[in-house]
Amino acid sequence: MHIPDGYLSMEVWTVTTAAGAAAAGYALRRTRTELAQSQVPAAALLGAFIFAAQMINFPIAGGTSGHFLGSALAAILFGPWAAAVIMTAVLIIQAVLFHDGGITTLGANILCTAVIGSFAGYGVYQAGLRLLKGRLQAAASFLTAWVSIVAASCGVALLLALSGAAPLGAALNAMFGWHALIGIGEGLVTMAVAAYLTERRTSLAPGGAAA
Amino acid sequence: MSGGRDGRGGAGAREYRLTGSRRKWMVLAVLTLAAAGLMSPWASGHPDGLERVAEDLGFLERAAAVHSLSPMPDYEVAGIPWEAARVGLAGLIGVVVMAAVLWAALRALAGKRR
């Protein structure tokens, strides 16, 4: 779901470029305290994984495909601020090296994918784990991913409507409908990878127990 | 420097932490390379969600490139006769650039705690 150049009106892309730059700058600042030096290799690797996974479009229905987004997975593993930085890096490299997603729309893509996608997902994940008292991590991850990609797609729909590309109702309906389906794939991948790469803390074993 | 693996931003509600298993991260690296290098040429060519909506709602033709400076447009390295190799190589280059850029950027940023 990369908005190409031309989809957004000049007013919308100007404002979203400024807002996207501000959000990315603030996320970089927060990452200083949210991400530990020892997590850097893992975070860089996850960024590469998300880039690779985004290349794999899978058919969903009616001659349409979807691809993994990854904001929710990054937020589950590294928190929403570092996730926003990781997703922003993915978007910049896709736009610059591969002409996937516009340059004028980079800010809009950062707002939808990196900011909305990471934070909507993270909120659901935190609430879910708290509600379930830490059980059923898989269910929380699945829901997190679904909400994340659907929220991001609704953000895109809103910007399209503000740009006069389509009426708001129709844009929301269509974006929601397709991404509710793509979200199932997003949920399954996120669930599997998050479960594989995390382990539950136990109060019995003090830190430092061998892995 | 040990024990830093459970940074504060990490796995939700402080119930879960990142795995410390090197093997699992290696598996992720192998999966990443396989997806970018081997699987990407066989990805579905159908329009994705947004492109489909653009078609259905009639704003597809709004798309207008403002530059043609990308070295690998549409995830293809030019000048190779075999399409799967064009795409797979572009994927591998992307993965390496991605990891290198993030590593450098995050290493400069992370863990600046008092």
Interface residues (C-beta under 8 A of the other chain):
Chain A: M1 H2 I3 P4 D5 G6 Y7 L28 T31 R32 T33 E34 L35 A36 Q37 S38 Q39 V40 P41 A42 A43 A44 L45 L46 G47 A48 F49 F51 A52 A53 M55 I56 N57 F58 P59 G62 G63 T64 S65 G66 H67 I76 L77 F78 G79 P80 W81 A82 V85 I86 A89 V90 I93 Q94 A95 V96 L97 F98 H99 D100 G102 I103 T104 Y122 Y125 Q126 L129 R130 G134 Q137 A140 S153 V156 A157 L160 A165 A166 A170 A171 A174 M175 W178 H179 I182 V193 Y196 L197 T198 E199 R200 R201 G207 G208 A211
Chain B: M1 S2 G3 G4 R5 D6 G7 R8 G9 G10 A11 G12 A13 R14 E15 Y16 R17 L18 T19 G20 S21 K24 W25 V27 L28 A29 L31 T32 L33 A35 A36 M39 S40 A43 S44 G45 H46 P47 D48 G49 L50 R52 V53 A54 D56 L57 G58 F59 R62 A63 A64 A65 V66 H67 S68 L69 S70 P71 M72 P73 D74 Y75 A90 G91 I93 G94 V95 V96 V97 M98 A99 A100 V101 L102 W103 A105 L106 R107 L109 A110 G111 K112 R113
